[in-house]
Amino acid sequence: MVARYTPTIGLEIHAELKTKTKMFCGCRNAPHEEVPNTHICPVCMGHPGTLPTANKEAVRKVLLVGRALEARIATYSEFDRKHYFYPDIPKGYQISQYAYPFVSGGSLAGVTITRVHLEEDTARSLHDKGAGSLIDFNRAGVPLMELVTEPVIHDAKTASLFARELQLLLRTLEVSDANMEKGEMRVEVNISMSDSGTMGTKVEIKNLNSFRSVEAAIAHEIDRQVNMLEKGGLIVQETRGWDEIKEVTISQRKKESSHDYRYFPDPDLPKLDIESLHEFSESRLDELIPETPSKIRIKLHDLGLTSDTIETFVYNRDLRKFYERSLSELESLRGGIASDDRQKVANYITTDILGYLSQGAVPLSLENASPVRFAKLMHLLIGGAINSRVAKDLIPESLFGREDPEKVAKERGLLQQSGEGELLPIVEKILSEYELVVAEYKAGKDSSLQFLIGKSMKATQGAANPAVLKELLIRKINTSA
């Protein structure tokens, strides 16, 4: 990219909301139904004489997103008709919002947000079912949230990171599954190239369905526009699509302006006096909102976890909940727990437990795992009653086999020997057998001590507590003649 040009990027992101019914009718919200056109009715098909009714749960979910973004919640709102003609719009217009969105302002991941509004999704066009194109109206009328950012993004990576963070937020709030492969979340990019502070012509890239596509499409479009400008060409305001195979943007149509849609308030839907509805008050919404990813990160950071572990837990709710329950049980058993041990517990969950679950030998999940027994296992490990190898080996039967870890360790003779009375004779025997190694350690060769610890562990068949062995070996060496 030529240095004189600065990319200016804004995002429009659509996400289907998780509700039982569609946005303006009682049809089931099931856009992925295999049998086409089974969840439809005269309302979502746009038949004359029908009356829409707004889905209260969809409105609540958008307002929850607004509170999570620390944005302004509207005191008044209304729905508008957005007119355009396309086969997937059965009414010839889409019920959306224009002048009075539910949410204004806010920010996420350092990106300022313009608005968040609510509308209905379109039907799905199918082009691979025969000679012509077919329409499945199961998706028509599904509640669709649209978030628009300010044009404050200047690179592809930031745009992709914002989309990832929004997907995480929607899933954490449980307002949308936001699965991009299924079309539950779609990203549109508006991009222009500024030259010496002069804003260029805006081009829109529609319906990007993966984070990789977001980054690749932006990178390609920046190069395309710069190359055209360098050759003296003009950038046309248009809508372009992304070709996944060729990895290029393709012109689709001239970009519409807002006046082309002929917005006007929908006469069939009542105005919404939001501030008069207690269930939509900020205090009530705050009671319903779960912990946001940013707050979860702060909480886990305060526990002393590493950034990689924090991100693993932020993106895996079930894993995080299992960790939190286990940690609570462990702190009760031990009367408190050090920061290093909190990380140790997390490591066993993110590596050993996940590794066991991914083996696929039997259908297991964290739902079957016991945080109480896992806490007991970690209590034995941290307290020095068992070593790391034993802890790893006992995870399957302790967590999923309903066996008490201490009982199993005792029955199999896996508890570590920590008493001096048991270990001192072994230490003395090893020191007498390896006098040359002892001399090397006294001369400053630190690795000799590890050798002596290893021999002592072998003599106890791994049952000794290594920390106690080390302490005894050093003490005996220092007091020997």
Summary of the structure (lengths in Angstrom):
residues: 481
radius of gyration: 31.0
end to end distance: 74.3
largest distance: 104.4
contacts: 1477
relative contact order: 0.09
helix: 43%
strand: 19%
